[in-house]
Amino acid sequence: MAKDRTPPRHRRWFYRFAIRNGTGKRRWPIRSAGINFALGYGVLFLISATLFLSFIWWSSTSLLNDHVRAFIETDAQELRHRWNHGGAEALGDAITDRLEQNIDDDALYLLMDRHGRRLAGNLPGWPVAIKKMNHFYELTIRRYTFTTPAQFKAYALPHGFRLIVGHDIRGRTLLSTVITRTVIWCAVMISLLAVGGALVVRDLFRRMVGSIARTASAVANGDLNHRITLTGSETDLVAETVNTMLDRINRLMEGVRQVSNAIAHDLRTPITRARNQLEEALFSASSPDELRVAVDKAIGDLDHITGIFEALLRIAQIEAGARRSAFTIVDLNQLLANMAELYEASAEDAGLKLKLNITTLPALFGDERMLQQALANLLDNAIKFSPPDSTLTLSAHPVMAAATSSNTNERQRPLGLEISVQDQGPGMNDADILRAHERFFRAESARNTPGSGLGLSLVQAVTSLHHGRLILTQANPGLKVTLFLPLTPEAEQTGRSTTPTQNTS
């Protein structure tokens, strides 16, 4: 027998309004985030208001009910006191006096003898529902030409007499009606506010999404200068983030275009020269020696091209962070001493003097080979662009934290290291300094000097890999290039190095 898969009655409303998605699951059909947010807020506010008004209704009716019961108990106690002093006649007179003085006409009494005869009161007879004595009852009775709810309590008197003391509770019913109507009107107003809020929020969402969509469409069509308009609202946070992302994309695309143009420009010359040399050797070489010389020159040009691509690959690997796996504790004192010893001979061959000014340096957590490559590029550039009989300066010192009043007498902790190479060459102007780290960029003074324009790009990549900064300043004459490398907790745990200060020339 097939199993009945009909959904329960309490869930059928959802299946009527829900729709199926691609996986066969049911989901809410409204996709507007603004409407869903406003409806959710409206429902939450409606539930909160209903609970609050319900608590007020319950507190008010409970207070009124307690007040009625206290009135009935007090009144019944006084009437029984009259019975004790004057019997049935005194009790009947007391009931008559109370009814005459009851301006609100909400007091209910009934005194009956042992034979069931009515002696006093304004009730026509004993209610059938009242079967127990000393027990509160809430009944609907007919008074005059209308019905009204009332609360009663019956008391047994000596000699078979019975007494009912009650109170008309129309006031509680009216209060319940007023609160109920208030809840309904509040629900109507909250619903209207929810709908209005949904329309306002949806309009805001549409404006924001529309602006993002227009900007994305412009970017998709190739216009990378289009930006989302700021409106001064909370949506500006998203707009600023998207605009920043687009600025970054624009800079990257501009960098790609510049690198592409530079590669095409810088590689065209050696490739063309190698081709011409081979072609000339093919048609005009008269001996194997001449052909071998032409081939050797072409190989040199091709090696230069290969070196450019290897440098680009190294820069890409460094910028991707792939080299951070080789990080270890580096003794910069020994590294700088070795670099100075290695390039001192190259400087002398070029007619230059290398001055070393190194203060004792703490250990650094980094890639020793990458740091060595960056320093080699800086020293090569300094030697290449320095005039004869000039001086190169390689200096390094720790950068100390600013002392505060609370730790003036304590040993200061270094924030990082500064390593600089300064030459006395032609230097760079301010515009060239801003672009010096770009790939294949070469200043006007270096156009006729051999090179590929990737040296400072590699230094910038190594510095960024170590979370540092590359700073270029005019030395007048010459250029000063400074690497700031921050210290890390890994390096601080090794303590300070004890290599003595070196100052040679």
LINTA-V826390 format. One record per backbone hydrogen bond with DSSP energy under -0.5 kcal/mol. CO is the residue of the C=O (numbers start at 0). NH is the residue of the N-H. E is the energy in kcal/mol with one decimal. If there is no record, write none. Layout:
BEGIN
CO,NH,E
CO,NH,E
END
This chain:
BEGIN
2,4,-0.6
7,10,-1.4
7,11,-0.7
8,11,-0.9
8,12,-0.5
10,13,-0.6
10,14,-1.5
11,15,-1.7
12,16,-1.2
13,17,-2.2
18,26,-1.5
20,23,-1.6
24,20,-1.6
26,18,-1.6
28,30,-0.5
31,35,-2.4
32,36,-2.4
33,37,-2.5
34,38,-3.1
35,39,-2.5
36,40,-2.5
37,41,-2.8
38,42,-2.9
39,43,-2.4
40,44,-2.7
41,45,-2.6
42,46,-2.7
43,47,-2.4
44,48,-2.7
45,49,-2.6
46,50,-2.6
47,51,-2.4
48,52,-2.8
49,53,-2.5
50,54,-2.1
51,55,-2.1
52,56,-2.8
53,57,-2.9
54,58,-2.9
55,59,-2.7
56,60,-2.7
57,61,-2.4
58,62,-2.3
59,63,-2.6
60,64,-2.7
61,65,-2.6
62,66,-2.3
63,67,-2.4
64,68,-2.4
65,69,-2.5
66,70,-2.1
67,71,-2.5
68,72,-2.6
69,73,-2.4
70,74,-2.7
71,75,-2.7
72,76,-2.1
73,77,-2.0
74,78,-2.2
75,79,-2.3
76,80,-1.5
77,81,-1.8
78,82,-2.1
79,83,-2.1
80,84,-1.2
81,85,-2.6
81,86,-0.5
82,86,-2.0
85,89,-0.9
86,90,-1.9
87,91,-2.5
88,92,-2.3
89,93,-2.1
90,94,-2.1
91,95,-2.3
92,96,-2.6
93,97,-2.1
94,98,-2.1
95,99,-2.0
96,100,-1.8
97,101,-0.8
100,102,-1.3
101,104,-0.5
105,167,-3.3
107,165,-3.3
108,121,-0.9
108,122,-1.4
109,163,-2.6
110,118,-3.4
110,119,-1.2
111,161,-2.4
112,115,-1.7
116,112,-1.9
119,110,-2.5
126,129,-0.9
128,130,-1.0
134,153,-0.7
136,138,-0.6
136,151,-3.1
138,140,-0.6
138,149,-3.0
140,142,-0.6
140,147,-2.7
142,145,-2.6
145,142,-3.4
147,140,-2.6
148,168,-2.0
149,138,-2.4
150,166,-2.1
151,136,-2.5
152,164,-2.1
153,133,-3.5
154,162,-2.7
156,159,-0.7
157,160,-1.3
160,156,-3.3
161,111,-2.5
162,154,-3.2
163,109,-1.5
164,152,-1.2
165,107,-2.1
166,150,-2.3
168,172,-1.5
169,173,-2.8
170,174,-2.4
171,175,-2.5
172,176,-2.3
173,177,-2.6
174,178,-2.6
175,179,-2.4
176,180,-2.5
177,181,-2.3
178,182,-2.6
179,183,-2.3
180,184,-2.7
181,185,-2.7
182,186,-2.6
183,187,-2.3
184,188,-2.9
185,189,-3.1
186,190,-2.3
187,191,-2.3
188,192,-2.7
189,193,-2.8
190,194,-2.5
191,195,-2.9
192,196,-3.3
193,197,-2.5
194,198,-2.2
195,199,-2.4
196,200,-3.1
197,201,-2.7
198,202,-2.1
199,203,-2.3
200,204,-2.9
201,205,-2.8
202,206,-2.4
203,207,-2.5
204,208,-3.2
205,209,-2.9
206,210,-2.4
207,211,-2.4
208,212,-3.1
209,213,-2.6
210,214,-2.2
211,215,-3.0
212,216,-2.6
213,217,-2.3
214,218,-2.5
215,219,-2.6
216,220,-1.5
217,222,-2.8
218,221,-1.7
221,223,-1.1
222,225,-0.8
232,235,-1.7
233,236,-1.4
234,238,-2.2
235,239,-3.3
236,240,-1.8
237,241,-2.6
238,242,-2.8
239,243,-2.5
240,244,-2.2
241,245,-2.5
242,246,-2.5
243,247,-2.4
244,248,-2.6
245,249,-2.9
246,250,-2.5
247,251,-2.5
248,252,-3.0
249,253,-2.6
250,254,-2.6
251,255,-2.6
252,256,-2.5
253,257,-2.6
254,258,-2.9
255,259,-2.8
256,260,-2.8
257,261,-2.8
258,262,-3.0
259,263,-2.5
260,264,-2.3
261,265,-3.5
262,266,-2.4
263,267,-1.0
264,268,-0.9
265,269,-0.8
266,270,-1.9
267,271,-2.6
268,272,-2.7
269,273,-2.6
270,274,-2.4
271,275,-2.7
272,276,-2.4
273,277,-2.3
274,278,-2.9
275,279,-2.9
276,280,-2.3
277,281,-2.1
278,282,-1.8
279,283,-2.7
280,284,-1.5
286,290,-1.9
287,291,-2.4
288,292,-2.3
289,293,-2.0
290,294,-2.2
291,295,-2.5
292,296,-2.2
293,297,-2.2
294,298,-2.7
295,299,-2.1
296,300,-2.1
297,301,-2.4
298,302,-2.7
299,303,-1.9
300,304,-1.8
301,305,-2.6
302,306,-2.5
303,307,-1.8
304,308,-2.1
305,309,-2.4
306,310,-2.3
307,311,-2.4
308,312,-2.4
309,313,-2.4
310,314,-2.5
311,315,-2.4
312,316,-2.4
313,317,-2.5
314,318,-2.8
315,319,-1.6
316,321,-1.8
316,322,-0.5
317,320,-1.5
320,323,-1.3
321,324,-0.6
322,325,-1.7
323,326,-1.5
327,365,-2.6
329,331,-1.1
329,363,-2.2
330,334,-2.0
331,335,-2.9
332,336,-1.8
333,337,-2.4
334,338,-2.2
335,339,-2.6
336,340,-2.2
337,341,-2.3
338,342,-2.3
339,343,-1.1
340,344,-0.6
341,345,-0.6
342,346,-2.2
343,347,-1.9
344,348,-2.2
345,349,-1.3
346,351,-3.4
347,350,-1.5
350,388,-2.8
352,354,-0.6
352,391,-3.7
353,355,-0.5
354,356,-0.5
354,393,-3.2
355,503,-1.1
356,395,-1.8
357,501,-1.3
360,496,-0.6
363,329,-3.7
363,365,-0.8
365,327,-2.8
365,367,-0.7
366,370,-2.3
367,371,-2.3
368,372,-2.2
369,373,-2.4
370,374,-2.5
371,375,-2.2
372,376,-2.2
373,377,-2.0
374,378,-2.6
375,379,-2.6
376,380,-2.3
377,381,-2.3
378,382,-2.5
379,383,-2.4
380,384,-2.3
381,385,-0.7
384,425,-0.6
386,389,-0.9
389,352,-1.9
391,354,-3.6
392,394,-0.6
392,421,-2.3
393,356,-2.9
394,419,-2.7
395,358,-2.7
396,417,-2.4
397,399,-0.6
398,414,-3.3
398,415,-1.2
403,406,-0.7
404,407,-0.5
406,409,-0.6
412,400,-1.2
414,486,-2.1
415,398,-3.1
416,484,-2.7
417,396,-1.8
418,482,-3.4
419,394,-2.3
420,480,-2.5
421,392,-2.4
424,477,-0.9
428,432,-2.2
429,433,-1.6
430,434,-0.8
431,435,-0.6
432,435,-0.8
434,437,-1.6
437,440,-1.5
442,445,-1.6
443,446,-1.1
445,448,-1.2
452,439,-1.5
452,440,-0.7
453,457,-2.1
454,458,-1.9
455,459,-2.7
456,460,-2.1
457,461,-2.4
458,462,-2.5
459,463,-2.5
460,464,-2.1
461,465,-1.3
462,467,-3.0
463,466,-1.9
468,470,-0.5
468,483,-2.6
470,481,-3.2
472,479,-2.9
477,474,-2.1
477,475,-1.0
478,422,-2.0
478,480,-0.5
479,472,-2.4
479,481,-0.5
480,420,-2.4
481,470,-2.8
481,483,-0.5
482,418,-2.5
482,484,-0.6
483,468,-1.9
483,485,-0.5
484,416,-2.5
487,490,-0.6
487,491,-2.0
488,492,-1.5
490,493,-1.2
491,494,-1.3
494,362,-1.0
501,357,-1.7
503,355,-2.0
END
